[in-house]
């Protein structure tokens, strides 16, 4: 579908090695994800659904990627390219949260505990990113160790500062304990 489309060179942001750019083409298509309909003896076939963009990207190394975002009809190609490339930043942040901060190491059994663990890793990640940006000050660091303290050290310090959560049940008889008024406040 993109063979006859006009391919344009688009730069979507500035990276550590300069402007990031590739060649993009975009056309509006209808994806076959609509309701099913029986056609003679063929069986249930999906009818065309809502319109979406079909965006093709060609990198300088020959790699090709395709995306189907549901952005509005009049969206410029530069905005389309920036939107689909912004996903990489989110994926990189998620990978760092799992590897460096232990987002995937939660072994609790409560919904509140899972949320508390996720919140602590997000706070530590935001703090470390601000430290990294302050330290970089617009220049690329080539040599030297990573910024200190490390992400796991910040996470551990935050957990120590907050302390263990107060128990909600008596450890001996399992009766519910009365929580102080401050325990009912959102965390």
N, C-alpha and C positions, 0 to 999 in steps of 0.2 A: 504494500500500500504506500510505502514511502519512496518507492523508486522514482516516481515522477514529481515528488515534492521538492521544493527548493531548500537546499541545505545551507544554513548560515553559520558562520563562526560567531560564537557567543562567549563572552567572559562573564562569569557569575559572581566571582569574588576574588580577593587577593589572598594567596596562601603564603607559606613560609618561603617558597622559592619563586614568588612572583605571581602574576595574574593566572588564574585557572581558567582555561578555555577549551572548547571542543566545538565540533560542528553538530548542529541540531536541525531537525525537521519536525514539524508538527502538523497533524491533520485531525479533523473531527471525525469520529467513527461511532457506530452503534455496536456495542458489545452484545453478543448473544447470551444475555443473562436474564432475559425477560421471562414471562410465563411460558410454560410448556404447552404445546399444542400437538395433537395427533395428526400426522400427515399420512394419509392412505395406510399402507402396511409398514411404513418405516418405524412407527412408534412415536414416542414423545420427543418433539424437537423444541429447543428453546427459541423463542421469538426474540427479535432485536429489543434491547432494553433502552435505557437512557443514553444520551450522547456523552462521550468523554473524549479527552485528548489522547491521541496516540503519538507519543514523542519518541523519536529515535535520536540517539547520541553516538557519534563516531569520535573516538579519541585518536590522538596522533599515533598511538601504537597499533591502530587497526581494530581495537576492541570496540564492539557495538553493544549498546544496551537499549532496552525499550521499556517505557513506562506508560501507565494508563491513569493519569490523575483526572479528577472530576472538577477541575477549575472552570470558571465561567467562560462563555464563548469568546469574548473580546480580549482575553488575557494575552499580553505581548509575549513573544518568544523568550525574551530575557527573564521575565518573571517566571515563566514555565520552567526554564532551565534552573534558575535559582531555587525554586521550590523542590524540584526532584533531587537536586544536589544537596539540599539542606538535610536530607535524610541521613547522609553519611555522618554528619556531625552528631546526630542523635544516637546512631549506632555506636560510634566511637565512645561517646560518654557512657552508654550502657555497658560496653565492654570494660571500660576502666572501673566503673562501679562494681562490676562482678569480680574482676581480677585483683584490683588493688585494695578495695574496701570490703570485700566479702559480702556483697549484696545477696549472693546466692548461697550463703552459708547459714541461713536462718533455719533452726531446728526446733522452733517452738510449736505450740499447738493452739495458740489463740490468735484471733484476728487482730486484736489490739497489739499484741506482741509483734506480729508481722509488720503492721503499720509503723510501730515505734522503730523497728530495725531499719525499715526503708527510709524513714525520716532521718535517722542518725547518719546513714550512709550518704544521703543527699546533702545534709548540712556539711559533713566532712568534705564531700566533693566540691561544694560551692566555695568553702573556705580555701581548699587547696588550689582551685582554679584562680581565685582572687590573688593568692600568694604568688602563683606562677606568673600571672599577668603583671603584678607589681614588680617582680624580679626581672622579667623580660624587658620591660620598659621600651617596647618597640624594636629591640635588637634581637637577632637570632643567637641563641646560646649554642655554641658548638662543643665546647669542652666543659669538663667539670661534672661533679655529681648532680643528681636531681635535687630540687629544692628541699630544704629541711624545714619542718619535720615532714616525714613521709605521710601519705594518706592513712595507712593503718595506724600509725602512731597518733594522729589527730583523732581518729575514730575511737581509739582506746581511751584517750584523755577525756573525750566527751562522755563516754560511758561511765568512767570513774567519777567525773564531776557530778553527773546526774544521780549516781548511786543506784542500787537495785530497787526495783519497784516494790512498793509495800504489798504484803500478802493480803489477799481478799478473804482467805479462809484460815481458821485456826489450824496449825500444823498437827495438833493432837486429836481434835474431835471433828474437824472439817466443817465446823459451824461458820456461817458468814460473820465476818468482823465488821464493826462499825468503822466506816472510813471518816477521817477528819474532813471538815468542809473543803480544805484545799485539795483533797484528793478527787473531789467531784469536778474541779475545774478542768477545761480541755488542756491536753498536753501538747 
